[in-house]
Amino acid sequence: MSAPTSFFQTSIQIIDRLSCLPGFEHYLDPDYLSSVAGAEVPSMDPVTTLWNIFRIGNALCELVNIARPQNPLAINRENNLSNLNGCKKSVFHFRVACNTDFGIRQEDIFSITELYQQDTNGFVRVLKTVSLVLDSLEQKGLVDTSNPRPHRFSESGAGGAPQDNRAKVVRELLETERSYIRDLEMLQNYHQAVQRSSALSPDDMLYLFANLNELADFQRKFLIGVEENALQPPDEQHFGLLFLQMEEKFSVYEPFCANYERAANIVEEQASVLMRFSHIMEPQRQLLAYLIKPIQRICKYPLLIQEMIKSSSKDMPNYVELTEGLAAIKRAADRVNETRRKVENQLLVKDLEKRVKGWHEYSAGDFGELLLHDKFVMSSNDIEKELMVYLFENIMICCKEVQSKKNKKKAATLQLKGRIFISSITGAAPYSRNGVHALKVLWRDAQMGNFSLRCRNDEQLRMWHTTLERLIASFAQPEARQSAEKKVDDDAMSFMATSDDEEDELEDERDSEAASASRNATRRAGTYSMGAPAPANRGAYPAYRQNGHQSMPAPARHQRPAPEYAQHTVPSMPGANSDQSDQELSPGEHVASNGLPRRQTSPNIYAGRSEPGDRPSMPHANSATVGRYSHNAPRPVHANKSSDLIDQVKIKVNYMDDVYVIFVARTVSYRDLLAKLEKKIRICGGDTPNGPDSLKVQYFDEDGDRVTIKNDEDVQTSFECRDPSSPTSVLNFFVC
């Protein structure tokens, strides 16, 4: 596919063609534009210049008169932007002539409103109409636009190969921005085709495309700033200032990104209807891939600016601007993710009320706002269980997913396993060492107790620790404590004694009516209004975040495209056995073996750091009274008791946006390792590499440096980076 021509470039090309016409130098003169604008023109970029020229109307009439029509159009020299009535009259006559004198179809002629509103979607149609008129003049041999006269934008299209790393980043920003806008315009074309056919209801159209036109309009205006800066020498480029000035306008991303899950539901439910438009875009693959592009783009901006900062000298006059611009786009992306989080959590609470069995007269409406939720391995009383943990303003609840044995397709129900009031939590102690990340939660009622949550990475640990500490501080106020305790009154901390086997039996005994209601509730997740929450059974949206709330990536119902960028940090590794009396988690605490990884099927900004479905091991903490688990509950099978695994290495393979697990012999050679990696990727349905030799394998060493494996010695060195106290710990490889 040829490189996209941007809105900015198209405007320059039309100015080039107009400069060849007799008498048009006058209209391109900045002094002329200032005189007819009624005030100083705020911006003199090629788009704004052309927009103002056409709004005055005289240049359009001159264009028609070049064709020597039978009735030439009058040129009103009094036209200016302070007297729009006269200008609009001239534009009206131009529109009529487009049809009568040039034979242009009405649907290809812009409206007067499209020319005078501040919306680039309309001005795109203006440029198309003017291009058709110029094409007609050339075909008739009336003008020759092959050799444009020099003008102030003549060098705007020029640009050689990048000379340094910074120039390469600028080129990447510019080219990917042009491609992104072309993708948005393709999505707009699809939207228009579906809208003309009335194939979907107005509500479905709103859920599917949200504020797409507003987003495309903003993005074109943003591109004008990118194009202008890219043309300047490095010391005169102000990309940081551009992001600062546009920070608030990036809010246009919030409704679109928050609506993605509902849009995906509509695509799934209306797939048969949308197949009528498969000649434009195949619905369940291409359409979803295009709908997710804005989510990917908002994540990519901070990465590009970070790269630009890395390749810029601190002595550059615009260096501070760049750092401020990076902070601005991070804030904007944070707000996008926060909007998505709130929408998602609102529906998740409603979904919890339907899915949780055994509420014991509790009501989710009394819990306050849902702040965080995720899947953890919880350790208490020497027992480890994988539980869903939901942190509300007033309470933390723990649930176990219970999958029906009879109906595997049915969404898992949730068995309430325990809950603890925030008012009873006295502290939260984080532990992060040697790839092990855990949060010990301390609580007090009639007696002291604690439990531990195994975290995927340090970021998740910080997020939960910070949020819990904030809640604990807020409940230090007596009025806050009393208010929360009035809503739900019971022991400070309790765990239900139902065993796993009993839970499975209870699940299968539930009547078919309840099962049907659960399925219907899931199916209707995409039919809420714009302000309603997103479905709970979809993954989180990506957004660039350093601090804030994290949403739990839930299993998706069908394959979703993954983000363009993935960030990699030092991967988490398991640890081994705990000290019962220590408030801090010790490095020697015991770890249970990991479960199998889950293939990520929805976008997530944490992609590449640690997969939600493949939990790193965490130490467990002892407590005398933290929970009352059933004696019949199965205890975890500890991997270090299996001597067969000591001579094998468990490797978590991070390839593109997928994660796989393989076991290799401790003495595996470099060639055999590559062959096994290539085979695993190919079998699991990933993008098949061009043979083992094309793979590049990397890992993080003990200093956090990324190291490439090139030979047998490197393989053995990488194995040494595992936790020496746990021979069966997981080693993270990053393959590209």
Buried (B, 14 or more C-beta within 10 A) or exposed (E): EEEBEBBBBBBBBBBBBBBBBEEBEEBBEEEBBBEBBEEEBEEBBBBBBBBBBBBBBBBBBBBBBBBEEEEBBEEBEEBBBEBBEBBBBBBEBBBEBBEEBBEBEEEEBBBBEBBBEEBBBBBBBBBBBBBBBBBBBBEEEEBEBEEBEEBEBBEBBEEEEEEEEBBBBBBBBBBBBBBBBBBBBBBBEBBEBBEEEEBBEEEBBBBBBBBBBBBBBBBBBBBBBBBBBBBEEBEEBBBBBBBBBBBEEBEBBBBBBBBBBBBBBBBBBBBEBBEEBEEBBBBBEBBBBBBBBBBBBBBBBBBBBBBBBEBBEEEBEBBEBBBBBBBBBBBBBBBBBBBBBBBBBBBBBBBBBBBBBBEEEBEBEEBBEBBBBBBBBBBBBBBBBBBBBBBBBBBBBBBBBBEBEEEEEBBBBBBBBBBBBBBBBEBBBBBBEBBBBBBBBBBBBEEEBBBBBBBBBBBBBBBBBBBBBEBBEBBEEEEBBEBBBEBBEEEBBBBBBBBBEBBBEBBEEBEEEEBEEBBEBBEEBBBBEBEBBBBBBBBBBBBBBEEBBBBBBBBBBEEBBBBBBBBBBBBBBBBBBBBEEEEEBBBEBBBBBBEEBBBBBBBBBBBBBBBBBBBBBBBBBBBEBBBBBBEEBEEBEBBBEEEEBEEBBBBBBBBBBBBBBBEBEEEBBBEBBBBBBBEBBEEEEBEEBEEBEEBEBBBBEEEEEEBEBEEBEBBBBBBEBBBEBBBBBBBBBBBE
